[in-house]
């Protein structure tokens, strides 16, 4: 799969995804400081699923109707990289085929999907 990993989600998550044989663009590693509008536009234009823990992307998708190819919002109590990775592992193990064109909210214990208009 193709993932764009937001800067706040971090380079450890990006490296882990690469180790799982996913194609990854890491904002932290490749374009630090990139603004959110540019991030969501790049993800859409280049067919990346965005992984973020920045709640502003929910507003961009649902209020401002920014198009996307999929957004995974990590809403975690524990923001450490190991917990982000464990949450993503569970998400990919159980829902990988449902991520495209979905807005997904993943917590330590729950996954919720909201289909946005294509």
matplotlib code that plots the C-alpha trace (Angstrom):
import matplotlib.pyplot as plt

x = [0.0, 1.0, 1.1, 1.9, 3.0, 2.3, 5.2, 3.5, 3.1, 6.9, 9.8, 9.7, 6.2, 7.4, 10.4, 8.2, 5.7, 8.6, 9.9, 6.4, 7.0, 4.7, 5.6, 5.9, 6.3, 7.4, 6.7, 9.2, 12.0, 11.3, 9.5, 9.5, 7.2, 4.8, 1.4, -1.7, -3.4, -0.3, -0.2, -3.8, -3.5, -0.3, -1.8, -4.9, -2.9, -0.3, -2.7, -1.4, -3.4, -2.6, -1.7, -1.9, -2.6, -3.6, -7.3, -7.3, -7.6, -11.1, -12.2, -10.4, -12.2, -15.7, -16.1, -14.0, -14.6, -10.9, -10.8, -8.6, -7.6, -8.0, -7.1, -6.1, -6.5, -4.7, -6.5, -4.4, -4.0, -0.4, 1.4, 4.6, 5.8, 5.4, 1.7, 1.2, 2.8, 0.8, -2.5, -1.5, -0.6, -4.1, -5.7, -3.8, -4.3, -8.1, -9.1, -6.4, -8.8, -11.2, -8.8, -9.0, -11.4, -12.3, -11.7, -10.7, -10.4, -8.2, -7.8, -6.1, -9.5, -11.7, -11.8, -14.5, -15.0, -16.6, -16.9, -16.3, -17.6, -15.2]
y = [0.0, 3.6, 5.8, 9.4, 9.7, 13.1, 14.8, 14.5, 10.8, 10.5, 8.8, 5.6, 4.8, 5.6, 3.2, 0.5, 0.8, 0.5, -2.6, -4.1, -3.5, -0.5, 2.5, 5.5, 9.2, 10.7, 14.4, 14.4, 12.9, 14.5, 17.9, 18.9, 21.9, 21.2, 22.7, 20.6, 21.9, 20.9, 17.5, 16.5, 17.8, 15.8, 12.7, 13.0, 14.0, 11.2, 8.5, 8.1, 7.1, 9.8, 8.6, 11.4, 12.1, 15.7, 16.2, 19.2, 16.7, 15.7, 19.3, 19.5, 16.4, 16.8, 20.6, 21.9, 18.8, 18.3, 15.2, 12.3, 8.8, 7.7, 9.1, 7.2, 9.4, 7.9, 9.2, 7.7, 8.2, 7.0, 8.9, 6.8, 5.3, 1.8, 2.3, 4.0, 1.0, -1.5, 0.3, 0.4, -3.3, -4.2, -1.8, -3.3, -6.9, -6.4, -3.6, -3.1, -3.6, -1.0, 2.0, 3.5, 6.4, 6.1, 8.4, 6.0, 6.9, 4.3, 4.2, 1.6, -0.2, 0.8, 1.5, 3.7, 4.3, 7.3, 7.1, 10.5, 11.3, 10.4]
z = [0.0, -0.4, 2.8, 3.4, 7.0, 8.5, 10.3, 13.7, 13.3, 13.0, 11.2, 13.3, 12.0, 8.4, 8.8, 10.3, 7.3, 4.9, 6.7, 6.1, 2.3, 2.0, -0.1, 2.2, 1.9, 5.2, 5.7, 8.6, 6.5, 3.2, 3.6, 7.2, 7.9, 5.0, 5.7, 6.1, 2.9, 0.9, 2.7, 1.9, -1.7, -2.3, -0.8, -3.1, -6.2, -5.8, -4.5, -0.9, 2.2, 4.8, 8.3, 10.9, 14.5, 13.7, 14.2, 11.8, 8.9, 10.0, 9.6, 6.2, 4.9, 6.4, 6.7, 3.9, 1.7, 0.7, -1.6, -0.4, -1.2, 2.5, 5.9, 9.0, 12.1, 15.1, 18.1, 20.9, 24.6, 24.3, 21.5, 21.7, 18.4, 19.7, 20.4, 17.0, 15.3, 17.4, 16.5, 12.8, 12.8, 14.2, 11.6, 8.7, 9.9, 10.1, 7.7, 5.0, 2.2, 3.6, 3.9, 0.4, 0.3, 4.0, 6.9, 9.6, 13.3, 15.2, 18.9, 21.1, 21.4, 18.5, 14.7, 13.2, 9.4, 7.8, 4.0, 2.4, -1.0, -3.8]

ax = plt.figure().add_subplot(projection="3d")
ax.plot(x, y, z, "-o")
ax.set_aspect("equal")
plt.show()
